[in-house]
Amino acid sequence: MEDVLDVALIGGGIMSATLGAMLARLQPDWSVALFERLGELAAESSDPWNNAGTGHSGYCELNYMPDPEDAGKAAEIARQFRLSRQFWASLADTGFVSAAPHMDVVFGERDVTYLRARFKTLRSLPAFEAMEYTEDPERIAQWAPLLMDGREPGEPMAATRFEGGTDVDFGALTRSLVDVMTETGARIQLEQEVVKLRRDADGVWTLTVRNRITKRRRTVRARFVFVGAGGYALKLLQKARVPEVRGYAVLPFGAQFLRTDNPDVVARHGAKVYSQAALGAPPMSVPHLDKRVVEGGEYLLFGPYATFSTRLLKRGRLIDLFTTIRLRNIAVLLAAGLQNLSLVVYLLGQLLATRRRKFAELQRFYPSADPSDWTLIQAGQRAQVVKPHPGKVGELTFGTELVTAADGSIAGLLGASPGASTAPAIMAGLLPRCFPDRYRDWEPALRDLMAALPPTNVES
């Protein structure tokens, strides 16, 4: 049997890579291994074509601020993304971060009134002072020409713009952070699927790892385990019998995007433009027309269009969802479904939508779009968390949740947006919860990586 690892990371995406790179700087003498079930890193949610690449920072995501007078969540996301930028600049090549102004565009008097009020609220905060607002069609055309190309005059519309927005290739970022890990000896093990976790009497975790090529199994022991396995995270935490996820369930959503690489079209749009979600749509289905830079190539992406599958990962299994069902979460899952019937109706509509109908949604943003320029692509799977609720029995949530065992020996990340964009802040929050005896020694070095990190109270 191998020596006991200090840290085992499950999943080869942005979350495990962020924690691994952070520990490589804070405790370079620790033994760390990363286990990824596929043959490459960042092949699921972190792959650049499995997400929209938005550096979520609160400037354009209207779903973070449904009440135009409450900027709390938008401001917190902006703070966390500032930490991310500092962390990435401290550790990795930042060539994967491209400039892309963040915009909102809305149509109709009601949404114009909303956006005007939202802008007024945000402009009172220092982080949003540079945001601009207009209801002038000519100004909107200057900011994003495709929005006004072929549009009939007279429709009320408004837009905001923040020049300092970003597009991020999270796949390239993940691989860059893994390079930081391997510099201090971390082992990266591909085609290795963790199929079982057991806490031993001595407090050490035993992981059963299956080689997906040879089918052989082996055991690995680790003092601390982080489950950054995307849609599989809940399943693994359930197998580990972590009481903190008792009653939890997941509801998987997929997405499709329309994509073009026509250089004449791409050259005329350099922003990420978000709008309001359709009635009943989940927050991650907010429509947006995005400039993307992936492996040096420039593209435009529009969507997302919601899809449904019982797979919890894009390259998962059709039985995935059913493997997470427990007696404790059946009522929770059913209650959340009954409380979100408009979401069910929305999903059915999306599943039945023809390509022509999907293209009409793009033309709401870009009226003169040519169908021959655009290709429909399948993006990643997201497993949204359904949690027990004292009043509702079950509640469907749309954020990101870090779950840690009471003794701090295992942790996992559940949910989706804005996860990747705020991964450094999430992992900085994990450290005092899981390593309270080490955190005081680590904090000065952590502040070198993220100068804007707020103070953390850790019991001695």
C-alpha positions in Angstrom: 0.0 0.0 0.0 1.2 3.5 -0.8 2.3 6.0 1.8 -0.5 8.2 3.1 -1.0 11.3 1.0 -1.5 14.7 2.6 -4.1 15.7 0.1 -6.1 13.8 -2.5 -7.9 15.9 -5.1 -10.8 14.2 -7.0 -11.5 15.8 -10.4 -9.2 17.5 -12.9 -11.1 20.7 -13.3 -10.7 24.3 -12.2 -11.6 23.7 -8.5 -9.1 21.0 -7.8 -6.5 22.8 -9.8 -7.1 26.0 -7.8 -6.8 24.3 -4.4 -3.8 22.3 -5.6 -1.9 25.4 -6.8 -2.8 27.3 -3.6 -1.4 24.5 -1.5 1.7 24.2 -3.7 2.5 27.8 -2.6 1.4 27.5 1.0 2.8 24.0 1.8 5.1 22.8 -1.0 6.4 19.9 1.0 3.0 18.2 1.2 2.3 15.1 -0.9 -0.6 15.7 -3.3 -2.3 13.6 -6.0 -5.0 14.5 -8.4 -7.3 11.8 -9.8 -9.2 12.5 -13.0 -11.5 9.9 -14.6 -11.0 11.1 -18.1 -7.8 11.0 -20.2 -7.3 14.7 -20.1 -7.6 17.6 -17.7 -10.4 20.2 -17.8 -12.5 18.1 -20.1 -15.9 18.7 -18.4 -17.3 22.0 -17.1 -13.9 23.7 -17.3 -13.5 23.0 -21.0 -13.8 26.3 -22.9 -16.7 25.0 -25.1 -18.5 23.6 -22.1 -19.1 27.1 -20.6 -19.5 30.7 -21.9 -16.1 31.8 -20.6 -17.5 34.8 -18.8 -15.3 36.1 -16.0 -18.3 36.5 -13.7 -17.9 39.8 -11.9 -21.4 41.1 -11.2 -21.4 43.7 -14.0 -23.7 42.1 -16.5 -25.4 39.1 -14.8 -28.9 40.4 -14.2 -29.8 37.2 -12.3 -27.5 38.2 -9.5 -29.6 41.3 -8.9 -33.4 40.6 -9.4 -34.1 43.5 -7.1 -32.6 46.6 -8.8 -32.1 48.2 -5.4 -30.2 45.3 -3.8 -26.6 45.1 -5.0 -25.4 42.8 -2.3 -24.7 39.7 -4.4 -23.4 41.6 -7.4 -20.9 43.5 -5.2 -19.8 40.2 -3.5 -19.2 38.5 -6.8 -17.2 41.6 -8.0 -15.1 41.3 -4.8 -14.5 37.6 -5.3 -13.6 38.0 -9.0 -11.0 40.7 -8.0 -9.4 38.1 -5.8 -9.4 35.6 -8.7 -7.6 38.1 -11.0 -5.0 38.7 -8.3 -4.5 35.0 -7.7 -4.2 34.1 -11.4 -1.7 36.9 -12.0 0.4 35.7 -9.1 0.7 32.1 -10.2 0.0 31.6 -13.9 0.4 32.9 -17.4 -2.6 35.2 -17.9 -2.8 34.8 -21.6 -6.0 32.9 -21.1 -7.8 36.0 -19.9 -8.9 38.3 -22.7 -10.5 41.8 -22.6 -14.2 41.7 -23.3 -16.4 44.6 -22.1 -19.4 43.3 -20.1 -22.8 44.7 -21.3 -26.5 44.3 -20.6 -29.2 45.0 -23.1 -32.9 45.0 -22.4 -36.1 45.6 -24.4 -39.4 47.1 -23.5 -40.4 49.8 -21.0 -40.6 47.5 -18.0 -37.0 46.1 -18.4 -35.7 49.6 -19.3 -37.0 50.9 -16.0 -35.4 47.9 -14.2 -32.0 48.4 -15.9 -32.1 52.2 -15.2 -32.7 51.5 -11.5 -30.1 48.8 -11.4 -27.5 51.1 -12.9 -28.3 53.9 -10.4 -27.8 51.4 -7.5 -24.6 50.0 -8.8 -23.0 53.3 -9.7 -23.1 54.3 -6.0 -20.5 51.5 -5.3 -16.8 52.1 -5.9 -16.3 48.8 -7.9 -19.0 49.9 -10.4 -18.2 53.6 -10.8 -16.9 53.1 -14.4 -20.2 51.5 -15.6 -22.0 53.4 -18.4 -25.7 53.5 -19.2 -27.6 54.6 -22.3 -31.0 54.4 -24.0 -29.6 56.0 -27.2 -29.7 53.5 -30.1 -26.7 55.2 -31.7 -24.6 54.8 -28.6 -25.6 51.1 -28.3 -24.6 50.7 -31.9 -21.1 52.1 -31.0 -20.8 49.7 -28.1 -22.0 46.6 -30.0 -22.8 47.1 -33.7 -24.5 43.8 -34.2 -27.3 44.6 -31.7 -28.6 47.4 -33.9 -27.8 45.8 -37.3 -31.2 45.4 -39.1 -33.2 46.4 -36.0 -36.5 48.3 -36.6 -36.5 51.7 -35.0 -38.8 52.7 -32.1 -38.5 49.8 -29.7 -37.6 50.9 -26.2 -34.2 49.5 -25.2 -31.4 50.3 -22.9 -27.8 49.1 -22.2 -25.1 49.2 -19.7 -21.4 48.7 -20.4 -18.3 48.0 -18.2 -15.1 48.3 -20.2 -13.0 46.2 -17.8 -14.8 42.8 -18.4 -13.1 39.6 -19.4 -13.4 36.4 -21.4 -11.6 33.5 -19.7 -10.5 30.2 -21.2 -11.0 28.1 -18.1 -9.5 25.0 -19.7 -6.1 26.7 -20.3 -6.3 28.3 -16.9 -6.8 24.8 -15.3 -3.8 23.4 -17.1 -1.7 26.4 -16.1 -2.6 25.9 -12.4 -1.9 22.2 -12.6 1.6 23.1 -13.9 2.1 25.0 -10.6 1.1 21.9 -8.7 3.5 19.6 -10.5 6.4 22.0 -9.9 6.3 20.9 -6.2 5.8 17.2 -6.9 2.1 16.8 -7.2 1.1 13.6 -9.1 -1.5 13.9 -11.9 -3.3 10.6 -12.5 -5.5 10.4 -15.6 -8.0 7.7 -16.5 -8.3 7.0 -12.7 -11.9 7.0 -11.3 -12.5 7.2 -7.6 -15.4 4.8 -7.0 -15.4 4.5 -3.2 -14.4 6.5 -0.1 -14.1 5.1 3.4 -13.0 6.8 6.6 -10.8 4.5 8.6 -10.5 4.2 12.4 -7.3 6.3 12.4 -9.1 9.2 10.7 -7.4 8.6 7.4 -9.5 8.3 4.2 -9.1 5.2 1.9 -10.0 5.8 -1.7 -10.7 2.9 -4.1 -9.5 4.0 -7.5 -10.4 2.2 -10.7 -8.2 2.4 -13.8 -10.7 3.0 -16.6 -8.4 1.3 -19.2 -7.3 -1.8 -17.4 -10.3 -2.0 -15.0 -8.0 -2.8 -12.1 -8.6 -1.3 -8.7 -6.3 -0.1 -6.1 -6.5 1.8 -2.8 -5.0 5.1 -1.9 -4.9 6.7 1.6 -5.1 10.4 2.3 -5.5 12.7 5.3 -7.6 15.2 3.5 -9.9 14.8 0.4 -11.3 17.4 -1.8 -14.1 16.4 -4.2 -14.0 18.8 -7.2 -15.8 16.3 -9.5 -18.5 18.6 -10.8 -21.8 16.7 -11.3 -20.3 13.7 -9.6 -19.5 15.6 -6.4 -22.7 14.8 -4.5 -22.5 11.1 -5.5 -19.0 10.8 -4.0 -19.8 12.7 -0.9 -22.8 10.4 -0.4 -20.5 7.4 -0.8 -18.2 8.9 1.8 -21.2 9.2 4.2 -20.7 12.9 4.8 -23.6 13.8 7.1 -23.6 17.4 5.8 -25.1 16.3 2.5 -27.8 14.1 4.0 -31.1 14.9 2.2 -29.3 16.7 -0.6 -30.2 15.9 -4.2 -29.2 17.2 -7.7 -31.1 18.2 -10.8 -29.0 18.1 -13.9 -29.2 20.7 -16.7 -27.3 20.8 -20.0 -26.9 23.5 -22.5 -26.4 24.2 -26.2 -24.9 27.3 -27.9 -24.9 28.7 -31.4 -21.3 29.5 -32.5 -19.7 31.3 -35.4 -16.2 31.8 -36.5 -17.1 34.0 -39.6 -14.4 36.6 -39.3 -16.6 39.4 -40.8 -19.2 38.8 -38.1 -16.7 38.2 -35.2 -14.8 41.4 -36.0 -17.9 43.5 -35.4 -18.6 42.3 -31.8 -16.1 42.5 -29.0 -18.3 42.3 -25.9 -20.2 39.9 -23.7 -23.9 41.1 -23.9 -26.4 39.7 -21.4 -30.1 40.2 -21.1 -33.1 39.0 -19.1 -34.0 35.3 -18.8 -37.3 34.0 -20.1 -40.1 33.4 -17.6 -39.3 30.2 -15.7 -35.8 29.9 -17.0 -33.1 28.9 -14.6 -30.5 31.6 -13.9 -27.8 29.9 -16.0 -30.1 30.2 -19.0 -29.8 34.0 -19.2 -29.4 34.7 -22.9 -26.1 36.3 -23.9 -24.1 37.0 -27.1 -20.4 36.6 -26.3 -17.0 37.3 -27.8 -14.8 34.2 -27.2 -11.1 33.7 -27.5 -10.1 30.0 -27.4 -6.6 28.7 -28.2 -5.9 31.9 -30.1 -9.1 31.7 -32.3 -11.9 34.3 -32.1 -15.6 33.3 -32.1 -19.0 34.5 -31.1 -21.3 32.4 -29.0 -25.0 32.8 -28.3 -27.2 30.9 -25.9 -27.6 29.0 -23.8 -30.5 26.7 -24.8 -31.4 24.4 -22.0 -31.2 20.6 -22.4 -31.9 17.8 -20.1 -30.2 14.4 -19.5 -29.9 12.1 -16.6 -26.1 12.2 -17.0 -24.4 14.3 -14.3 -21.4 14.9 -16.5 -21.2 15.5 -20.3 -19.2 12.3 -20.5 -21.1 10.6 -17.7 -23.6 7.7 -17.7 -27.4 7.8 -18.2 -27.9 6.2 -14.8 -26.0 8.9 -13.0 -29.0 10.8 -11.6 -30.5 7.6 -10.2 -27.4 6.7 -8.3 -27.8 9.9 -6.2 -31.4 9.0 -5.1 -31.8 8.1 -1.4 -34.8 7.7 0.8 -33.9 10.9 2.5 -33.9 13.0 -0.7 -36.9 11.7 -2.6 -39.4 14.0 -0.9 -36.9 16.9 -1.2 -36.5 16.4 -4.9 -40.2 16.0 -5.5 -41.1 19.1 -3.5 -38.5 21.2 -5.4 -40.0 20.0 -8.7 -43.6 20.9 -7.6 -42.4 24.4 -6.5 -40.7 25.0 -9.9 -43.4 24.0 -12.4 -42.6 27.1 -14.5 -39.1 25.7 -14.8 -40.5 22.3 -15.9 -42.6 24.1 -18.6 -39.6 26.1 -19.7 -37.4 23.0 -20.0 -40.1 21.2 -22.1 -40.3 24.2 -24.4 -36.6 24.2 -24.8 -36.4 20.5 -25.6 -39.2 20.8 -28.2 -37.8 24.0 -29.8 -36.8 23.7 -33.4 -33.6 25.1 -34.8 -35.6 27.9 -36.4 -37.1 28.9 -33.1 -33.7 28.8 -31.4 -32.3 31.0 -34.2 -35.1 33.5 -33.6 -33.8 34.0 -30.1 -30.4 35.0 -31.5 -32.1 37.4 -33.9 -33.6 39.2 -30.9 -30.0 40.2 -30.2 -28.7 40.3 -33.7 -31.6 40.9 -36.1 -29.6 40.4 -39.4 -27.9 37.2 -38.3 -27.4 34.7 -41.2 -28.3 31.1 -40.2 -25.5 29.7 -42.5 -22.9 31.4 -40.3 -23.9 29.6 -37.1 -23.4 26.0 -35.8 -25.3 24.5 -32.8 -22.9 22.9 -30.3 -23.4 20.9 -27.1 -22.0 22.5 -24.0 -21.5 21.0 -20.5 -23.7 19.5 -17.8 -24.5 21.3 -14.6 -25.9 19.6 -11.5 -27.9 22.1 -9.5 -28.3 21.5 -5.8 -31.7 20.6 -4.2 -31.5 21.0 -0.5 -33.8 20.2 2.4 -35.8 23.2 3.6 -37.7 23.5 6.9 -40.7 25.2 5.3 -40.7 24.0 1.7 -39.3 20.4 2.3 -37.0 20.9 -0.7 -35.5 23.9 -2.4 -33.8 24.1 -5.8 -30.7 26.4 -5.6 -28.7 27.9 -8.3 -25.4 29.0 -6.7 -22.2 27.3 -5.7 -21.9 25.6 -2.3 -18.8 24.4 -0.5 -19.6 21.5 1.8 -17.1 20.5 4.5 -17.3 17.7 7.1 -17.4 18.8 10.7 -13.9 17.6 11.3 -12.6 19.3 8.1 -11.1 16.0 6.7 -13.2 16.1 3.5 -14.8 18.8 1.5 -16.6 19.1 -1.8 -18.0 21.7 -4.1 -21.6 21.5 -5.3 -23.6 23.6 -7.8 -22.5 25.7 -10.7 -22.3 29.5 -11.5 -20.3 31.5 -10.6 -18.0 28.7 -9.5 -15.1 28.8 -11.8 -14.8 32.6 -11.7 -14.7 32.7 -8.0 -12.7 29.5 -7.3 -9.8 31.2 -5.5 -12.1 32.9 -3.1 -14.0 29.6 -2.5 -10.7 27.8 -1.8 -9.4 30.6 0.4 -12.6 30.1 2.4 -12.0 26.3 2.6 -8.5 26.7 4.2 -9.5 28.0 7.6 -12.4 25.5 7.8 -10.4 22.4 6.9 -6.9 23.4 8.1 -7.5 25.7 11.1 -4.2 24.6 12.8 -2.2 25.7 9.7 -4.1 28.7 8.5 -2.4 31.3 10.7 0.9 30.3 9.3 -0.4 30.3 5.8 -2.3 33.6 5.9 0.7 36.0 5.1 1.6 33.9 2.0 -2.0 33.7 1.0 -2.3 37.5 1.1 0.7 37.8 -1.2 -1.4 35.8 -3.7 -4.6 37.7 -3.0 -3.9 41.2 -1.5 -7.6 42.0 -1.1 -8.4 38.9 0.9 -10.6 39.9 3.9 -9.5 39.0 7.4 -10.5 35.6 8.7 -11.1 34.7 12.3 -9.7 31.3 13.2 -10.0 29.8 16.6 -6.6 29.0 18.2 
